[in-house]
Amino acid sequence: MSKLDSKIPAGPLKDKWKNHKDHMNLVAPNNRDKIDIIVVGTGLAGGSAAATLAEQGYNVKAFCYQDSPRRAHSIAAQGGINAAKNYQGDGDSTYRLFYDTIKGGDYRAREANVYRLAEVSANIIDQCVAQGVPFGREYGGQLDNRSFGGVQVKRTFYAKGQTGQQLLLGAYSAMSRQIGKGRIKMYNRHEMMDLVIVDGKARGIIARNLVTGEIERHSAHAVVIASGGYGNVYFLSTNAMGSNVSAAWKIHKKGAYFANPCYVQIHPTCIPVHGTQQSKLTLMSESLRNSGRIWVPKKKEDAEAIRAGKLRPENIKEEDRDYYLERRYPAFGNLVPRDVASRAAKERCDAGYGIENNDTQEGVYLDFSTEIMKKGREAAIEKHIHNPTDQQIYDLGKSWVEEKYGNLFVMYEKITADDPYKTPMKIYPAVHYTMGGVWVDYNLQSTIPGCFVIGEANFSDHGANRLGASALMQGLADGYFVLPYTIANYLSADIRTGAIPTNSSSFDEAEKGIKEKVDFFINNKGTHSVDYFHKKLGNIMWNKVGMGRTPEGLREAIKEIEEVRNDFWKNVKVPGDNDGMNTELEKAFRVADFLELGQLMAIDALHRNESCGGHFREDHSTPDGEAERDDINYKYVGAWEYQGSDINAEVLHKEELIYDNIEVKTRSYK
């Protein structure tokens, strides 16, 4: 019998969540101040959870390594948040959102969780509007929607190109109110170093004050991990430089299973890599694919001339442009899911049609000229301008695009010095989001009792590929509308427990282990910086555990990562001391975790002999280059159990995925 109990409620899919809530144990309002909850991470998932739990009356301790919850990486999300409100009257529904999410994840997500996500999505918008989030609106004042990849309806609510920032400010304002009431105790510039388990339950954490260097003990009746994803294992990604896997990996090493680590999302619209010294990539919102058309030259000589600087893209005639997504996927065109769009871009660049003059000659165009002229003509008619000139049409169309996406265009121009209104944007896929993460049951609890994991840190509701605008949806759904119910069911047994003491042997042992590692890093007489090892790991990961994976490459990656890891522990050099702020020491702990995780990702990818979503095995592809799933042998969640420092020894547990409400079939966007 599997060790994985997903605790999915019985009954019809549409009634599971309601019936589950109706029969949960509760904590009465007058008992909630007897219970302490630790929340690690204050992005959309952690911030919304902390604010909601504190509002309910629990004592919340919230931790973030940034100087303020406002700096969480959720702030970087641009394009929007999904919700099944059907404001556009174009056929959307809870079921349609559920279906699109399951299909977009290539049938590798849990039905019950995804339906619940779709079900509560509409509540998120009402909550955020009440908080004052300035969503885009139509002329008449109604909330506006736009489309994202993998769907044929408009369900994405947005605030220009800064939706994540505005949603985070909403959650932060809710947090701030509770901080002011004393219900949230905020620990800025603190990093979780380890989970403390007492009598088999998560009862606290060891944290390091990143300003003073002090190692601290914090106890609670439950611990919530909301620390985001692990895309920075690749070094170059769209994630903030500080984003890391450490909180999730620490609980994995204490007994929480890590699920589907090989499921990584490559985002198709990022600014291409400029050079080997680059340390961060920039995302251009997927929302731009609503208005932009993606293309490369039809002729290799044109691509070569562009790379050499002898030809401008504006001068390539329409008939000499290959709008390859529209050609290959006519039903969805430029709005195919991210994994499909990314692989298509790679295929064109591998064939020699890339347009960027970088080391790998990888890049394609995202062109807005068609949309500018189309919207310009519409605006001219609306304004009763008869026989408008091309310049008038262009100016009117530019104004429309500027209103929708203006801040994104400004950002692009500042980075590249190209005006995207006139010259097509250069884009190429890059690591963005991780669908894998800590395994959780229907209640969002890990395999460690009392340790809950929400948002991108868990293995999520996205299967093998996340649809655009669903990350913000999941984070806020977990924090506002799911965890507050499920954690109460667990905590109902703790109202007589009393405060958890921090002077136990469990806390002693955990703190001792952290202090020993700190001493090692500070005193190790190595020869290479932390970044030296992180870049070596990232190079292996991108080339062998990236967009295209082969059995040979994955075996090489497992061996090479282990070699880098061994070298790291012998030769890493961490300057400074432990008695104060030391960013290199922070990075050393994080990269140590990335090295272990990277090896597990390669092991998981080698084990999964199929292609699905973001996991593309080149030896499992259809004749026309699409992903070839193996539903007979691999229709399950793969959850790994830590067995010690030898990552190769991790044990795989399987949660079979059962689809009673959706027909499992080959994805097609043609």
N, C-alpha and C positions, 0 to 999 in steps of 0.2 A: 504493500500500500504506500502511496506517495506521502511524503512528509508535508506536502503542500496542501493546506486546506483553505481554499479560496473563500469559504463562508458565503457563497452566493445564495441569497434567499430563494426559497421555492416559490412557485406560482408563475403566472404570466409575466412576461418581460415588463409590460407597461405598469404592472402593479408591484413589482419587487421592492422598489425604493420606498414607496408609500407604506406598504405593509411592514417593511423592516423597521421604519421609523416608529410605526404605531406600537411595535412590540419591544422596543428597546427599553433598557433600564435608564432611569433618569437620576440626575443629582438635583435635589431641591434647591431653589435659590438661596435659602438660608444656610445651606451646607457648602456652597461653592467656595466661600472664602477660607475654607479649611483645606483647600487643595491647591497645590503649586504645579504649574506646568512650565516647562522650558521649551522655548521655540528657537531653533537655530536657523538663522536666515530671515531676512526681513524684506524680501522681494514681494511680488504679488501674492504668492502662496503664503509665505510666512507672515507678511504684514497683515493680510486679511484675516488669517487665523488668529494672530495675536490680538488684533483689535476686537474680533468677534468674541473670543473666549474671555477677554477682559470685560467686555460689555456685559457678558452673561454673569460676571461676578467672580471668576477664578482669579487667582494670583498668578500673573504671567511674568516670566523672566525672558526677555528677548535679547538675542545676541546677533551682532553683525560685525564683520571685520572692517567694514567701511567706517568712515567718521560719522555717518548718519544713515538711517534707513532709506533716505532719499537717493542714496548713491548705489542702491542695489542694481544689478544688471538688468532687471526688468525695465528699467528706464530706457534701455536702448531699443526696445521693440517699437517698430515703426507703423506697420500697415494697418492693424486693426484687430478686432476681437469678434469671434463668431457667436451668433445666437439665432435660434430658430423662431423669430418673431413674424416672419413673412410680411413685413411692412410693404414690400414691393409687390405683393400679390402675384408672385411668379412661381408659386407651387411649392414653397418651402414648408417644412413641418418638422416636428420633433423626430419623426421616423426618418425623414429625408436627411437630416443632419446626422443622425445615428448611422444610416446606411452609407453616406458619403465618407464618414470617419472610418468605419470598418473597412470599406473598399479601399480608401486612400492608404490605410495601414496594411494593405495587401493581405487581409484576413489573418492577421496575427495579433489581434487584440481581443480582450475579454468582452463578450456581448453585454453582460449586465452592467459593467462599469461604464461602457460607452453610451448605453442608453440613458443611464442616470446623468451622465455629463450633458447629453443633449436635452434632457428633461429640465435640468436646473439652469440651462444657459440663459433662458429668457429672464430669469430673476436677476442675473448679474447686471444686465443693462439697466433695469429699474433701480437697482442698488446704486450703481455708479452715477446715474443721472441725478439721483437724490443727493449724492455727495458733491455734485457740481461739476462732474467731468464734462468738458465742452465738446461733446461729440459733434461731428459734422451734421449739418441740417440742410434740408431742401429749401427751396424758395418759400414754401408755405409754412415752414417751421418744423415739419416732421423730421425725425431722425433719418439721416441718409444711410444708404448701404452701398457697398461695392462688392465685386466678385473677387474671389481668390482661386488659386489653382485647385483643380480636382473637383470643381462643382459647376453646376449649370444654373445656379440661382445667385441672387445678391443677398448675402446674410452677414456681411462683415461691417460692423460699426467701427468708426474711425474718428480720430482727431488729427486731421491733416496727416503728416508723417511722423507724429510723435505720440501715438496712442499709448504706448507703454509708459511714457513719462506722465501723461495725464492720469492714467489709471493708478499709477503708483502714488501720485500726489493725493488721490482720493483715499487710498488705503492708509497713507501716511497721516492724513488729517484725522482719520478715525483712530489711528494709533496714538497720535498726539493728544487727543482728547482723553484717552485712557491713561496716558503717561501723566497728564495733568491731574487726574483723579487719584494717582498712586496705585492704580490697578496693574499697570505695566511698569516693571523696572527695566530700564533700557541699558544694555551693556554695549555701547559703541566701542569700536577698536578692540574687540575681544574675538578670539578665534577658538572654536571648539577643538580640543586636542584629543579627547577620548571620551567614550561612553562608559558610564559606571553602572554595573549590574549588581544588584543586591538581591539575594535569594531568587535568582532567575528572572527578575524584572528590571527594566530600565529605571534607574532611580536618580540619575544625575549625570553631570558631565565634568570633565576637567577642562578648564579654559585658560588661555594665556592672554594677559593684558598686553596688547601689542605696543603700548606706549611705555609702560614701566618694565615689562618683561616678567611680571609676577605671575606665578602659576596659581590658579584659584580653583576652589572646589564649590560646585553649585549642585544642590539637591532638588528633587521634584518628585511628584508622584507619577509623572509621565514626561516623556521627551518627544518633541516633534522636530523632525529634520526637514527643513525646507531650503536647502542650500544650493539648489540649481543643478545644472548638468556638468558633464565632464569633457566638453569639446576641446578644452585646452590641452588635453593629452597630445593633440597634434601640434602643439606650440602655436602654429599659425591658425587662427580661427576668427570668427566674428565676435567671439566672447570677449568681455573685459579681461584685461591682463591678470587681474586677481582672481577670476573665476576658477574654481578648483573642485576636486572630487573628495577632498579630505574628510569632511563630516560623514558623507555616505560610505566612504571606504573604511573609516574607523568603525562604524557599526557593522559593516560586513565582516571585519576581523573579529568582532565580538559575537557573531552568530547570525547576523541578518543576511539572508541569501541575496545575491546580486543577479538580476535577471536580464537576459538578452543584451549583454554588454556590446555585442557586435553591431547593434542597430544604431547607426549614426546617420544624421541627416546632413546631406551636402546641399547647401542652398545655391540655387542657380544664378542669383543676381547679386554677386559681390564684385567689388572693384578688383581687378586682377592683381596678382602679386607683382610688385615693382622690382624687387631685388632680394638678394640673399641676406641683407641686413635688416629686413623688415621684421617687426615683431607683432604686428596686429593687422587684421584685415577689416575692411569696412563693408557692411551690408547696405545694399540699395533695396528698399522695400519691395516685397513681392507685389504690392498694390500697383507698382509701376507697370506690371504686365497687363493690367487692364487697358492701358493706353499706349504702351510701347510694343513694337513688333521686333522680334529677335531674328537676326539674319547674319549670314556670312557671305562673302563673294561666291558666285558660282564658279568663277575661274581661279585656279590656283595662282596664275600669274598676277591677278589683281590682289590677292591676299599677300603675295610676296612684295608687291609694290607698296601696299599699305604699310607692311612691317618695315620696309626700307625708308618710309617717309616720302615716297615719290608720288603717292596718290592719296587723295582725301576721300573718305567714305561718301561725302555729299556728292562727289562727282561720279559715283558709280550709278549707272542707269538702273531703273527699276527692274528691267528684264534681266539684268546681270546680278541680281541679288537672290540669294537662296533663303527664303523664309522657311527654314527647315521644320520648325514645329508646326506651322500651318500646313506644310506639305505632308508631314508624316501623321499628324493627328488632327484631321480636319474638324472633328466634332468639338474639340476643346481648344485647338490652336495654341496660342501663347499661354493659355491658362491650364495646361496639363499640370499634374502634381510635381512637386519639387524633385523627386527622385528621377522621374521620367525626363524632365527638362534638363537636369544636370547631366545625365548620361548622354542625351542627344548632343549637348554642347561638347562634351568630351569626344564623342565620336567624330564630329566635324573637325575639331582641332587635331585629333590623332591622324585624321586623313589629310592634314596639311592646309586646312582652310582658316586656321587661327589668324587673328588680326593684330595681336598685341606684340610689340617688340620687346619681349622679356626673355628670360633664359629658356623658357619652354615654348614660347610662341603661342601661348594659350590665351584666348580671349575671343568674344563674339560681340556683336552690336545689339544694343537695345535702343530702338529708333522711335522718336515721337513725331516725326514729320507728318505722317499720315493723319494722326490724331489731331495735331495742331490745325491742319488745313480743314479737316472734317468739322471740328468744333467751330472753327472760324466761319465756315459757310453757314452753319446752323445759327450762329450768333448774328451774322449779317442779315439773314432772313428775319430773325426775331426783332432786329432793330430797324427793319424796313429799309435796309441799305440796298438800293438797286445797282446792279452791275458793279459790285465792289472790286477794287484792285486786288491783286495777289498780296500786296503789302498790307492792305486793310484786313484781308482774311487772316493772314499770318498773325497780325497784332491781336485780333480778337481771339484767335485760337490759343495764342500764347497766354493771354490773360486767363482763359479757362483752365489751362494746364497749371498755370502758376497758382491759381486759387486752390487746386486740388493737391498739388505736390510741391509747392514752392520751396519749402525748407529743404526737401531732399535734393532739389536741383542746386540750391545754394551750397549744400554740403559737398555734392559731387564736384562742383566747380572749384571749391576751395582746395580739394584734395588733388584734382587732376589738372587744373588750369584750363579745362575745356568747357565751353558753354554748351550744355546738353540740349538747349533749345535749338541750336544750330548744328552741332556735331553729335552724332549718336553716342550714347554712353557706351563705354567699354565694360563688359561684365564677364565673369567666369565663376564657375562653382567653387564654393569653399565650405569648410566645416562650420556648422551653425548650431545644431540642436542635437540632443541625444535622447532617443526613445527608450534605450535601456536605462536601468537604474535599480534601486533596491526593490526587491519583490515585496508587494503588499497584498493583503487580502481585500475583500470588498469593503471592509471597515477602514482601509488605509493603514492597517497595522502590519509591521514587518514580522518576521519569524521570531523576533525578540518581544515578549510581552511588555506592553507599555511603551514601546518605541514605534511611533507613527511617522510615516514619510509621505510628504505631499509635494505637488508641483513636479517640476522636471527631475527632482531627485529620486522619485520613484519610477518604476518601469512603465508607469503612465497608462494612458488610455489610447495610445496612438499606434500600437502595433509596430510594424517595421518601417513606417514612414508617417511623419506628421503632416497633415494639411496645414497650409498657411492660416494664421489667425486663430489657431486652436490652442497654442501654448498659453496665451493670456486667459482664454476661456477655462482651461483646465486648472491653472493656478488659482484663479478666483473662485471657481466652483469648489475646489477642495477646501480652500480657506474659509469662505463665507458660508457654504451651504452643505458640506458633507462632513468634514472633520468635527465641527461642533456637536453634531449628533452622535457620531460613532465613538468619539473619545469619552463622551459622557457615559455611554454604555459600559466602557471599561472602568472609568473612575468611580462609578457608583459603589464599588466594593471598597473604596479607600476613604470614605468619609469619617471613619473612626481610626484610621491609621496614625494620624498625627504627623507632625513635621518629620521629614526624613533626615536623620543625623548625618553629618559629613565626616565624623571621626571613626568610621568603621574601617575594617581591613580592606574592603573593596575600594574605597576611596584612597586609602594609603597605597595600595598596590598600583592603582591606575596613575596616581600622581608620581610615584617613584619611577615608573616606566617612562613617563614624559620627560622628567628631569634628566634621566640617564641619556635620552636621545638628544636633548638640548646640549648637554655636556659633550657628547660625542661630536656633534656638528661644530661646536665652537672650538674644540681642541684638536680636531682631525687636521693633520698637516698635509692636506691635499694640494694638487697643482692646478685644478680646473674649477671654474665657477659653476654655480648651479645651472645657469643658462646654457653652458656648454653641453651639459648632459640632456637638458630639456630639448635643445635643438636637435641633438642626435636622435633622441626618441621620436620627435616629431617628424623627422625625415623618414625614419623607418615606417612610422604609422601611415603617413600620407602615401608613400610609394607602394606599400605592401598590404595595408589594411585600410585603404582609402576607397575611392570610387569603384575601382575594378580589382577584384581579389582572385587569386589563384591558389590552389593547394601548395604549389611549390613556394610561392611568395610568402604565404602564411607560415609555413614551416620555417622558412628563413627568418621571418620576423620574430617568431617565438624564441629562436636561438639568439638572434642579434639583440633583442631587448634584454634577455637575461645577461648577456655579456655587458651591455651598457649599465645595467643595474649593479652587477658585481663591481664594475669599474667605479661607479658612483660612490659606493660605500667605502671604497679604498682611497679614492683620489679627489673627492669633492672638497672644496675649500670654501669655508664660510667666514668672511671677515667680521670684525667687530666682536661684541660680547653679548651675553644674554641678559644683561642688566639694563634694559632700556629698549628703545626702538631699533629693530634690526630687520629690514625687509628681506635681506638675503637669507636670514634664518627662517623667516616665514616661507620663502620660496623653497628652501631645502626640504622642509616637511612635506610640502605639496608635491614637489617633483618626485620624492621618494614614493608617494602614493600613486602618482601617475605611472611610474615605472612598473609597479605591480599590476595596476589596472590594465595598462597597455598589453601586457603579456596575456592577461585573461581575455581581452578583446580578441586577440589573434587566435587564441585557443577556441573561443566560442565561434568565431568565423570559420575556422577550419572544421569544426565539428558539424556545423550546419551546412550539409551538402545540398543546398538549393539556393536559388536567388529569390529574394523577397524584399520589396521596398528598398530601403537604403543599403541593404546587404546584397551586393551584386557579385556573384561568383561567375567569372568569365567562362568556367567550364559547365555552367548551368544557365545557358541562354538560348532563346529561340533563334531560328535562322535569320529573323529580321532584327536581332539584337535586343529583344525584350527579356525581362526577368522570367525565369522558368521555375515556378514553385514546385515543391513536392509535398502535396497535402497528405499523402498517405503516411509518410514517415516523419514529417516535421511540423505538423499542425499543433504545436505546443509552445508554451513559454519555457525557455531553458533557464533555470535558476541554479546558480552555483554556490556551493557551500565551502567556506574557507577551511583549509586543513593545515595551515601553518605557512612558513616562509616560502616553501616550494609551491609556486603557483600552479605548476603542472599537476599537482596532486589534488586540486580542487575537485569536488564531487558534484556531478550534474543531477539535478532533480527536475522532473518534467510535470508541468501542469497542462493537461490536455485541454485544448480549446474546442468547445462544443457550440455549434451554430444551429440553433433551432428556429431562428427567425429570419435568417438571411441565407440565400443560396450562395455557396462558395463556388466561385468561378474565376476564370482567368480575367484579370483586369484588362479593360480595353478603353482607350480614350480616342479611338479612331472614328 
